[in-house]
Amino acid sequence: MNKALMILLATALVASTFFLLTKGKKEVVNKDEVFEEFKIWKLKFNKEYASPQEDTYRFSVFLENYIMIKKHDPKVGYTLAIN
């Protein structure tokens, strides 16, 4: 598969993940803010990925987890955080 197609597919994965997680609900997060948090997280934990496609995939996983953390109700007895 060529590089442009892989980037397109990875971008579509991020967009669809964001859509599915926020569909029909008040937007829990701002995607630009999450991307900044992702960059900070990568620096903090010294993360580097082999390709833009892998970086995009890793961002989609980070986004999914970030939304789950933001939706979490701390009244249930435990807390969640990015680590």
C-alpha positions in Angstrom: 0.0 0.0 0.0 1.4 3.4 -0.8 2.2 6.0 1.9 -0.6 8.5 0.9 -3.3 5.8 1.2 -1.9 4.7 4.6 -2.0 8.2 5.9 -5.6 8.7 4.6 -6.7 5.4 6.2 -5.1 6.3 9.5 -6.7 9.8 9.5 -10.1 8.2 8.8 -9.5 5.9 11.8 -8.9 8.8 14.1 -11.9 10.7 12.7 -14.3 7.7 13.0 -13.1 6.9 16.5 -13.7 10.4 17.6 -17.2 10.4 16.0 -18.2 7.0 17.4 -17.1 8.0 20.9 -18.9 11.3 20.9 -21.9 10.4 18.7 -25.2 11.7 20.1 -23.5 13.1 23.2 -22.3 16.5 24.3 -18.7 16.7 23.1 -16.5 15.6 26.0 -13.2 16.8 24.6 -11.7 19.1 22.0 -9.7 17.1 19.5 -7.1 19.9 19.2 -6.6 19.9 23.0 -6.3 16.1 23.0 -3.7 16.3 20.3 -1.6 18.8 22.4 -2.0 16.4 25.4 -0.8 13.5 23.2 2.3 15.5 22.2 3.1 16.3 25.8 2.5 12.6 26.7 4.9 11.5 24.0 7.6 13.9 25.2 7.1 12.9 28.9 7.4 9.2 28.2 9.9 9.5 25.3 7.6 7.9 22.7 8.6 7.9 19.1 6.9 5.9 16.4 8.3 4.4 13.3 5.9 6.0 10.8 3.2 8.7 10.6 0.7 5.9 10.3 1.7 4.3 13.6 1.6 7.8 15.2 -1.9 8.3 13.9 -3.0 4.9 15.2 -1.4 5.6 18.6 -3.2 8.9 18.7 -6.6 7.2 18.0 -5.9 4.8 21.0 -4.9 7.8 23.2 -8.0 9.7 22.1 -10.2 6.7 23.0 -8.6 6.4 26.5 -8.7 10.2 27.0 -12.4 10.3 26.4 -13.0 7.4 28.7 -11.0 9.2 31.4 -12.9 12.4 30.9 -16.3 10.6 31.1 -15.3 8.7 34.3 -17.3 9.6 37.4 -14.8 9.8 40.3 -17.7 9.1 42.7 -17.4 5.4 41.9 -14.5 5.0 44.2 -11.4 5.2 42.0 -9.8 7.7 39.7 -8.4 7.5 36.2 -5.5 9.5 34.7 -3.2 9.6 31.8 0.0 7.8 32.6 
